[in-house]
């Protein structure tokens, strides 16, 4: 139930969150060692924003794809785009943070048109 609320918050339309996806997450969480690994990943959350210090060094082409209802705010998205040399940004309409699940066809269309 808690995971459903969290995941639903990452959707433009929470009704599009597949129940079977939540069931799979539940199944994975019961695997041996998963909880320990998840805690280790989450324990490093403070360092995640430090990665921003390296964005200016990126030399590969970058396309940032966000949903218009993404968790990140428009000013945060723009800050990220401005730090990555020649980065391009695309915003998917009627889409939240989990665009690959909520709007997979539009996400695929954008990816397939990247030059």
N, C-alpha and C positions, 0 to 999 in steps of 0.2 A: 504494500500500500504506500509506504513512504517513497520507495523508488519510483512508483507510478506517478506520484505528485511531483517529484523532482524532474523526472523525464518529461512529464506533461508540461512543465513550465518552460521547456525548451522547444515547444511547438507553437506555431501560429494557431493551429486548431488542435488542441489536446485530444480530440476524439479520433484523430488519425494515428495515435500511438497504438501500434499493434499489440494486442494482449499476448500473442505468442512470443513477441520479443521480450516482454517482461518475464515471461515464463522461462525463456532461455537464459536471461540474466540470473534469475533465481537458481537455475540448474548449475550454471558456471560458478556462482558464489559458494556452492556446496562442495566444490572440488577441493581436494587436499592442498593446502598451501595457499589457496587463493586469498583468504582474508589477510594473511601475513604480507603477501605481495601487494595487495591493494593498500594496506596501511603504509607500506614503504613508499609507494608512489605518492600518496596524499601527504605524507610527511614532508615531501620536498616542495610543497606548494609555494613557499616563500621564494624559492629560487626561480620559479617559472617566469616571473617578470624580469629577472636579470638577463634572460635570453635576449631581451630587447637591445641590450648593449651591443649585440653582435649583428643586428639587422643590417647596419650600413655596410657590412663586409660581404653581404650576399651578392654574388655575381651571376647567378642563374636567373632566368626569367621567372617571375612570380606573378601569379594571378590569385588574389585573395577573393574568396567567395563567401558572402555572408547572406543570411536571410534578413529580410527587412524587420523581422521580429526577433533577431538574434539577441542573446544575452549581452553581448558587448554593445556598448552605446555607439552611436554614429561618430562621436568625437574620438573614441578609442580606436575605432576602425580606421579613421582618417590618420590618426597618429601613427598607427602601424604602417599604413600605406606610405606615408611620407618618410618613414625611416628606411624603407627598403628601396634601393635604387631602381628606378624604372618599373616599380610594381604597378600592376593594374588591379582595379577593384571592381567586382561585379556584385550587385545586390539582387537577390531573388525575391520576387514579390510573394506575399502570403506564405512566408516560410520563416520558421524559427531557427534555432541553433542546430537542430538535427536534420539538416537539409537532405542528407543522403537517404533518410527514411521517410521524411515528410514529403519531399518533392524530388524524388530520384530522377525523373525524366528531365526536368529542367536543369538539375545539376549536371547530368550527363551531357545535355545539349551544350552547356557552357564549356565543360571540359573538352568536348570533342571539337569545339570551334577555336580553342586556344592555338595560336600560331607559334 
